[in-house]
Amino acid sequence: QVQLVESGGGWVQPGGSLRLSCAVSPSIFSFDILAWYRQVPGNQRELVASSPRYGSRKYSDSSQGRFLISRDFTKNTVDLQMNSLKPEDTGVYYCNGEQMMPSGSKEDYWGQGTQVTVSS
């Protein structure tokens, strides 16, 4: 059964750091792409960082240089290390897993989300 469960959200002051973790079932090898998205009320979810099975990691302009996405093969997690946090990083962070089907279509799976609040 596919399941993505986020943890690690919370409140932090500007300039601080947080590490989000997404526990992936059955395995991180089940997904072609693992990614983190952020959503704020009234807006669509936006990509923060992605980690493809093959190829380079990708970051949004706002997260580039401050965030790092990584896969932990022993723990079956995809983590997001967030440094130098800004108030505009506030939002609900969702873990996403994408599977490419033989037909060429894609299957998307989402976690329940974890709240990150950056404020003084």
C-alpha positions in Angstrom: 0.0 0.0 0.0 1.3 3.4 -1.0 1.6 5.8 1.9 3.5 9.1 2.4 3.6 10.5 5.9 5.3 13.8 6.7 6.8 15.0 9.9 9.0 17.7 11.3 6.9 20.8 10.7 6.5 23.5 13.3 7.3 27.1 14.2 10.7 28.7 13.7 12.0 32.3 13.8 13.3 33.9 10.6 16.8 32.7 9.9 16.2 29.4 11.6 16.2 25.9 10.2 13.8 23.0 10.0 14.1 19.5 8.7 11.0 17.8 7.2 10.9 14.1 6.7 8.5 12.0 4.6 8.2 8.3 5.4 7.6 6.5 2.1 5.8 3.1 1.8 6.3 0.6 0.4 9.7 2.0 -0.6 11.4 5.1 -2.0 12.4 2.8 -5.0 8.6 2.6 -5.8 8.6 6.2 -7.1 10.2 7.8 -10.1 10.1 11.3 -8.5 9.8 12.3 -4.9 9.2 15.9 -4.2 8.1 18.5 -1.7 5.4 21.1 -2.4 4.2 24.1 -0.4 0.7 25.5 -0.3 -0.6 28.7 1.3 -4.3 29.5 1.7 -5.8 30.7 -1.6 -2.9 29.5 -3.7 -2.1 26.4 -5.6 0.5 24.0 -4.4 3.9 25.0 -5.7 7.0 22.9 -6.2 9.7 23.5 -3.6 12.2 20.7 -4.5 12.2 17.4 -6.4 14.4 14.4 -6.4 14.1 12.2 -9.5 15.2 8.5 -9.6 17.6 9.5 -12.3 19.0 13.0 -12.9 19.6 16.1 -10.9 17.6 17.5 -8.1 15.5 20.6 -8.9 14.6 23.5 -6.7 12.3 26.5 -7.0 14.0 29.9 -7.3 13.0 30.7 -3.8 14.4 27.5 -2.3 17.6 27.3 -4.3 20.6 27.6 -2.1 18.7 27.4 1.1 16.9 24.0 0.9 18.3 20.6 0.3 16.2 17.5 -0.7 17.7 14.1 -0.1 16.7 10.4 -0.1 17.6 8.2 2.9 17.7 4.7 1.5 18.1 3.0 4.9 15.1 4.8 6.5 12.9 5.0 3.3 12.4 8.7 3.7 12.8 11.8 1.5 13.9 14.7 3.6 13.9 18.5 3.1 16.5 20.4 5.0 15.4 24.1 5.2 17.9 26.7 6.2 17.8 30.5 6.4 14.0 30.4 6.6 12.0 33.4 5.7 8.4 34.4 6.6 7.4 33.7 3.0 8.4 30.0 3.5 5.3 29.7 5.7 2.8 27.2 4.5 1.7 23.6 4.5 4.4 21.3 3.1 3.3 18.2 1.2 5.3 15.2 0.2 4.6 13.9 -3.3 5.5 10.7 -5.0 5.1 10.2 -8.7 5.0 6.9 -10.6 5.4 6.6 -14.4 3.1 3.9 -15.8 4.0 1.7 -18.8 1.1 3.5 -20.7 2.9 6.8 -20.3 0.5 8.2 -17.8 1.5 9.2 -14.3 0.2 8.3 -10.8 0.5 10.9 -8.1 0.5 10.3 -4.4 0.3 12.8 -1.6 0.9 13.0 2.1 -1.4 14.7 4.5 0.9 17.8 4.9 2.8 19.4 7.7 2.5 23.0 8.7 5.6 25.2 8.7 5.4 28.7 10.3 8.2 31.2 10.1 7.6 34.3 12.2 9.1 36.3 15.0 
